[in-house]
Amino acid sequence: MKTVLFLLLANVAVAGEIIVRDVDSLRAALRDLKSGVTLKIAPGDYPGGHHVSGVEKLTIEALDAKNPPHFKGGGNGWQFSRCAELTLRNLRISGQTGNGLNLDDGGQLDAPVMGITLEHIEISDIGPQGNHDGIKCSGLDKLTIRDCTITGWGGQGIDFVGCHHSLITGCRFIGKEGFTASAAVQLKGGTSDVIVEKCRFANAGERPINLGGSTGLPYFRPQGVKYEATRLIVRDNVIEGSPCAAAFVGVDGAEFTGNTINFPTKWIFRILQETREPGFVPCRNVLIKDNRIVFRRAQVQIDINSSDATAPETFRFEKNHWFAEDKPQSSKPKLPTEEKDGIYGVDPR
């Protein structure tokens, strides 16, 4: 009787809204979640390891946006399978050995999950080593990730596998010593029609932005496509540090425009082909335009790193500002195609 009374007091439900104030009442609420519910979580520390499946139009958010609940540890902080129109807002997640957030289609490759929104999520210390992501997304359409911060991860900060018509905007990715980050944002496995904009990347892995990647054929969404990604837009971001600013890896069509790149440590861009199954198109058809690129010739001696089986001759360069801070007279890069209206040796800052 005391336990029942305690849970009734801790879980306050009003017109589809549930307020939980401790771990026991959170677990009780998750056991009986219904579609359309808003779950508000009071400040405090909570364990990770929560899994929600098949609940639609669910909102989980902080009761106090200025003092969000903190989910610590576990394999995944939270995993949501087939939760269409999910909204997560004002949460902290850290210390997971798998992924911070895992959002997926439950393995139904031909039935994407629609309409997920993530806002003001802080994720840190994921991994720290191996392929462990801040936010793992598989088979999602019309996904929005807005104003989130990811600090320290083992694999990718945000990893899209077969996601479409989605937006990543206003996010921050901050690398951390001891974490084997391969990318901050990776878009692969049949991903298409994604915009990455107005984000900031600081020492955010080997490839801060990985347009494409390497995916096993059974995991592509949709099945049967012959590219890792297509119709991607990366615009108005700031990218600082890391061995390169962006890598184009088996992508068939992308735009990289209006970005600020400061001091990559080895290359500026990479053009690569990692998926080499029969019929796959070479990495191709990329526009790189109106970017401001500041680097040091002491670090960057090869401007564009290209592998075999790619089509760098299909890349277009237009109106980029290139400035080698330590050797302005050597600012003009060696590109695979002639640039149109490039500016060289003038500090764009």
C-alpha positions as CSV (number, residue, x, y, z in Angstrom):
1,M,0.0,0.0,0.0
2,K,2.8,2.4,0.8
3,T,4.5,1.7,-2.5
4,V,1.3,2.3,-4.4
5,L,0.7,5.5,-2.6
6,F,4.2,6.7,-3.2
7,L,3.9,6.1,-7.0
8,L,0.6,7.9,-7.1
9,L,2.2,10.9,-5.5
10,A,5.4,10.8,-7.6
11,N,3.6,10.3,-10.9
12,V,1.2,13.2,-11.4
13,A,-0.9,12.7,-14.6
14,V,-2.9,15.6,-16.0
15,A,-4.6,15.4,-19.5
16,G,-1.9,13.1,-21.0
17,E,0.9,14.6,-19.0
18,I,3.0,12.6,-16.6
19,I,5.5,14.1,-14.2
20,V,8.1,11.8,-12.6
21,R,10.5,12.8,-9.8
22,D,12.7,9.8,-9.2
23,V,14.0,6.5,-10.7
24,D,11.2,4.3,-9.4
25,S,8.4,6.5,-10.7
26,L,10.2,6.8,-14.1
27,R,10.3,3.1,-14.4
28,A,6.7,2.8,-13.5
29,A,5.7,5.4,-16.1
30,L,7.7,3.6,-18.8
31,R,6.1,0.3,-18.1
32,D,2.7,1.7,-19.1
33,L,3.4,4.4,-21.7
34,K,0.6,5.2,-24.1
35,S,0.8,7.1,-27.4
36,G,0.3,10.8,-27.1
37,V,1.7,11.1,-23.6
38,T,4.1,13.9,-22.5
39,L,6.5,12.6,-19.9
40,K,8.2,15.4,-17.8
41,I,11.2,14.4,-15.8
42,A,12.3,16.3,-12.7
43,P,15.9,17.3,-12.1
44,G,18.3,14.7,-10.8
45,D,20.5,11.7,-11.7
46,Y,18.9,8.7,-13.4
47,P,20.4,5.5,-14.8
48,G,20.6,4.9,-18.5
49,G,19.4,1.7,-20.2
50,H,15.8,2.6,-21.1
51,H,14.0,1.0,-24.1
52,V,10.7,2.2,-25.6
53,S,9.1,0.4,-28.6
54,G,6.1,1.2,-30.7
55,V,4.8,4.2,-28.8
56,E,3.9,7.1,-31.1
57,K,3.5,10.9,-30.5
58,L,5.5,10.6,-27.3
59,T,7.2,13.6,-25.8
60,I,9.9,13.2,-23.1
61,E,11.4,16.4,-21.7
62,A,12.8,18.1,-18.7
63,L,10.3,19.4,-16.1
64,D,12.8,22.3,-15.6
65,A,14.5,23.2,-18.9
66,K,17.2,25.0,-17.0
67,N,18.0,22.0,-14.8
68,P,17.6,18.9,-17.1
69,P,17.6,15.3,-15.8
70,H,20.9,13.5,-16.3
71,F,20.9,9.9,-17.5
72,K,24.2,8.2,-16.6
73,G,25.7,5.0,-17.8
74,G,24.2,1.8,-19.3
75,G,24.7,0.3,-22.7
76,N,22.4,2.8,-24.5
77,G,21.2,5.8,-22.6
78,W,17.8,5.5,-24.4
79,Q,16.7,3.3,-27.3
80,F,13.5,4.1,-29.2
81,S,12.3,1.6,-31.8
82,R,9.5,2.5,-34.1
83,C,8.4,5.6,-32.2
84,A,7.0,7.9,-34.8
85,E,6.5,11.6,-34.0
86,L,8.8,11.3,-30.9
87,T,10.0,14.5,-29.3
88,L,13.0,14.6,-26.9
89,R,13.8,17.9,-25.3
90,N,16.2,19.2,-22.7
91,L,17.9,16.0,-21.5
92,R,21.4,15.1,-20.5
93,I,23.0,11.8,-21.3
94,S,26.5,10.6,-20.5
95,G,28.8,7.7,-19.8
96,Q,27.2,5.0,-22.0
97,T,29.3,2.1,-23.3
98,G,27.1,1.7,-26.4
99,N,25.3,4.7,-27.8
100,G,23.9,7.8,-26.1
101,L,20.6,7.7,-28.0
102,N,19.6,4.9,-30.4
103,L,16.6,5.6,-32.7
104,D,15.6,3.0,-35.2
105,D,13.0,1.4,-37.4
106,G,13.0,-1.9,-35.6
107,G,14.7,-3.6,-38.6
108,Q,11.7,-2.9,-40.9
109,L,13.9,-1.6,-43.7
110,D,11.0,-0.7,-46.1
111,A,9.0,1.2,-43.4
112,P,10.9,4.3,-42.1
113,V,9.9,5.9,-38.9
114,M,8.6,9.4,-39.4
115,G,8.8,12.8,-37.6
116,I,11.3,12.5,-34.7
117,T,12.5,15.8,-33.2
118,L,15.5,16.2,-30.8
119,E,16.1,19.6,-29.2
120,H,18.6,20.8,-26.6
121,I,20.0,17.4,-25.8
122,E,23.5,17.2,-24.2
123,I,25.4,14.0,-24.8
124,S,28.9,13.3,-23.5
125,D,31.5,10.6,-22.9
126,I,30.2,7.9,-25.1
127,G,32.5,4.9,-25.6
128,P,35.2,6.0,-25.2
129,Q,36.7,3.7,-27.8
130,G,35.2,1.8,-30.7
131,N,32.1,2.4,-32.9
132,H,29.9,4.0,-30.2
133,D,27.8,7.0,-31.2
134,G,26.3,10.0,-29.5
135,I,23.1,9.6,-31.5
136,K,22.6,6.6,-33.7
137,C,19.8,6.9,-36.3
138,S,18.6,4.0,-38.5
139,G,15.7,4.1,-40.9
140,L,14.3,7.5,-40.0
141,D,12.6,10.1,-42.3
142,K,11.8,13.7,-41.5
143,L,14.1,13.8,-38.5
144,T,15.1,17.1,-37.0
145,I,18.1,17.5,-34.6
146,R,18.3,21.0,-33.3
147,D,20.6,22.8,-30.9
148,C,22.2,19.7,-29.4
149,T,25.7,19.4,-28.0
150,I,27.8,16.2,-28.2
151,T,31.2,16.1,-26.4
152,G,33.4,13.0,-26.5
153,W,32.4,9.9,-28.4
154,G,34.0,6.8,-29.8
155,G,32.5,6.4,-33.2
156,Q,30.2,9.2,-34.6
157,G,28.6,12.1,-32.9
158,I,25.6,11.6,-35.1
159,D,25.3,8.6,-37.4
160,F,22.6,8.3,-40.0
161,V,22.1,5.0,-41.7
162,G,19.4,5.1,-44.4
163,C,17.8,8.4,-43.2
164,H,16.0,10.8,-45.5
165,H,14.5,14.3,-45.7
166,S,16.1,15.4,-42.4
167,L,17.8,18.3,-40.8
168,I,20.7,18.8,-38.4
169,T,20.9,22.5,-37.3
170,G,22.6,24.6,-34.7
171,C,24.5,21.7,-33.0
172,R,27.9,21.6,-31.4
173,F,30.4,18.8,-31.7
174,I,33.5,18.9,-29.4
175,G,36.2,16.3,-29.5
176,K,37.8,15.0,-26.3
177,E,41.1,13.5,-25.5
178,G,41.0,9.7,-25.1
179,F,37.9,9.3,-27.4
180,T,38.4,7.6,-30.8
181,A,36.0,9.8,-32.7
182,S,35.9,8.9,-36.4
183,A,33.4,11.5,-37.4
184,A,31.0,14.1,-35.9
185,V,28.3,13.7,-38.5
186,Q,28.2,10.7,-40.8
187,L,25.5,10.2,-43.5
188,K,25.6,6.8,-45.1
189,G,23.7,3.6,-45.9
190,G,21.4,5.1,-48.5
191,T,20.9,8.4,-46.7
192,S,19.4,11.2,-48.9
193,D,18.1,14.7,-48.8
194,V,19.7,15.8,-45.6
195,I,20.8,19.3,-44.6
196,V,23.6,20.0,-42.0
197,E,23.7,23.7,-41.2
198,K,24.8,26.3,-38.7
199,C,26.8,23.7,-36.6
200,R,30.1,24.1,-34.9
201,F,32.8,21.4,-35.0
202,A,35.9,21.7,-32.7
203,N,38.5,18.9,-33.1
204,A,35.5,16.7,-33.9
205,G,37.2,13.5,-35.0
206,E,39.1,12.2,-38.0
207,R,36.4,13.4,-40.4
208,P,34.2,16.0,-38.8
209,I,31.7,15.7,-41.6
210,N,31.6,12.3,-43.4
211,L,29.3,12.5,-46.4
212,G,28.9,8.8,-47.2
213,G,30.8,6.0,-45.5
214,S,31.0,2.3,-45.5
215,T,27.8,0.2,-44.9
216,G,27.1,-3.5,-45.1
217,L,24.6,-4.2,-47.9
218,P,21.9,-5.7,-45.6
219,Y,21.7,-2.4,-43.7
220,F,20.9,-0.1,-46.6
221,R,17.7,1.8,-46.6
222,P,16.2,1.5,-49.2
223,Q,17.7,-1.8,-50.3
224,G,19.3,-1.9,-53.6
225,V,20.6,1.7,-54.0
226,K,24.1,2.0,-55.5
227,Y,25.4,5.0,-53.4
228,E,26.1,5.6,-49.8
229,A,24.4,8.9,-49.8
230,T,22.9,11.5,-52.2
231,R,21.5,15.0,-52.3
232,L,23.3,16.2,-49.2
233,I,23.7,19.9,-48.3
234,V,26.3,21.1,-45.8
235,R,26.1,24.9,-45.3
236,D,27.1,27.7,-43.0
237,N,29.0,25.6,-40.5
238,V,32.3,26.3,-38.6
239,I,34.8,23.5,-38.7
240,E,38.0,23.9,-36.6
241,G,40.9,21.4,-36.4
242,S,40.8,17.7,-37.2
243,P,42.9,16.0,-40.0
244,C,40.4,17.2,-42.6
245,A,37.3,19.4,-42.7
246,A,35.1,17.0,-44.6
247,A,35.3,13.7,-46.4
248,F,33.2,12.7,-49.4
249,V,32.9,8.9,-49.4
250,G,30.8,7.1,-52.0
251,V,28.4,10.1,-52.2
252,D,26.5,10.7,-55.4
253,G,25.7,14.4,-55.3
254,A,26.3,17.0,-52.5
255,E,26.8,20.7,-51.9
256,F,29.3,22.1,-49.4
257,T,28.7,25.8,-49.3
258,G,29.3,28.9,-47.1
259,N,31.3,27.1,-44.5
260,T,34.2,28.4,-42.4
261,I,37.2,26.0,-42.1
262,N,40.0,26.8,-39.7
263,F,43.3,24.9,-39.5
264,P,42.8,21.3,-40.6
265,T,45.9,19.4,-39.6
266,K,46.6,17.2,-42.7
267,W,44.2,17.7,-45.6
268,I,41.4,20.1,-46.4
269,F,39.0,17.6,-48.1
270,R,39.1,13.9,-48.8
271,I,37.5,12.1,-51.8
272,L,37.2,8.4,-51.0
273,Q,35.5,5.2,-52.0
274,E,35.0,2.6,-49.3
275,T,32.0,0.6,-50.5
276,R,33.1,-1.1,-53.7
277,E,30.4,-3.6,-54.3
278,P,29.5,-4.3,-58.0
279,G,27.5,-1.4,-59.5
280,F,28.2,1.2,-56.9
281,V,28.8,4.6,-58.3
282,P,32.1,6.3,-57.7
283,C,32.2,9.3,-55.3
284,R,31.1,12.1,-57.6
285,N,29.0,15.2,-58.4
286,V,30.0,17.5,-55.5
287,L,29.8,21.3,-55.5
288,I,32.2,23.1,-53.1
289,K,31.4,26.9,-53.2
290,D,31.7,30.1,-51.2
291,N,33.7,28.6,-48.3
292,R,36.3,30.4,-46.2
293,I,39.4,28.2,-45.7
294,V,42.3,29.2,-43.4
295,F,45.1,26.7,-43.0
296,R,48.9,26.4,-42.5
297,R,51.1,25.1,-45.3
298,A,53.3,23.5,-42.5
299,Q,50.4,21.2,-41.8
300,V,48.5,20.9,-45.1
301,Q,50.8,19.8,-48.0
302,I,48.1,17.8,-49.9
303,D,45.0,19.9,-50.2
304,I,42.7,17.2,-51.6
305,N,43.3,13.6,-50.7
306,S,41.7,11.3,-53.3
307,S,41.6,7.5,-53.4
308,D,41.2,5.3,-56.5
309,A,37.7,4.3,-57.8
310,T,36.5,7.9,-57.3
311,A,35.5,10.6,-59.8
312,P,37.2,13.8,-58.6
313,E,36.9,15.2,-62.1
314,T,33.2,15.7,-61.4
315,F,33.8,17.9,-58.4
316,R,33.2,21.7,-58.9
317,F,35.0,24.4,-57.0
318,E,33.6,28.0,-57.1
319,K,34.3,31.3,-55.3
320,N,36.2,29.7,-52.3
321,H,38.5,31.9,-50.2
322,W,41.8,30.1,-49.6
323,F,44.4,31.5,-47.2
324,A,47.6,29.8,-46.0
325,E,48.3,31.8,-42.9
326,D,52.0,30.9,-42.6
327,K,52.7,31.2,-46.4
328,P,50.1,33.4,-48.2
329,Q,51.8,33.2,-51.5
330,S,51.2,29.4,-51.5
331,S,47.5,29.7,-50.7
332,K,46.2,28.5,-54.1
333,P,45.3,24.8,-53.7
334,K,45.9,21.9,-56.1
335,L,42.4,20.8,-57.1
336,P,41.2,18.0,-59.3
337,T,39.3,20.6,-61.5
338,E,39.9,24.2,-62.3
339,E,38.2,26.5,-59.8
340,K,35.9,29.3,-61.0
341,D,36.4,32.7,-59.4
342,G,38.5,31.5,-56.4
343,I,40.3,34.0,-54.1
344,Y,43.8,33.1,-52.9
345,G,46.1,34.6,-50.4
346,V,43.7,37.1,-48.8
347,D,42.7,36.5,-45.2
348,P,38.9,36.0,-45.2
349,R,38.5,36.4,-41.4
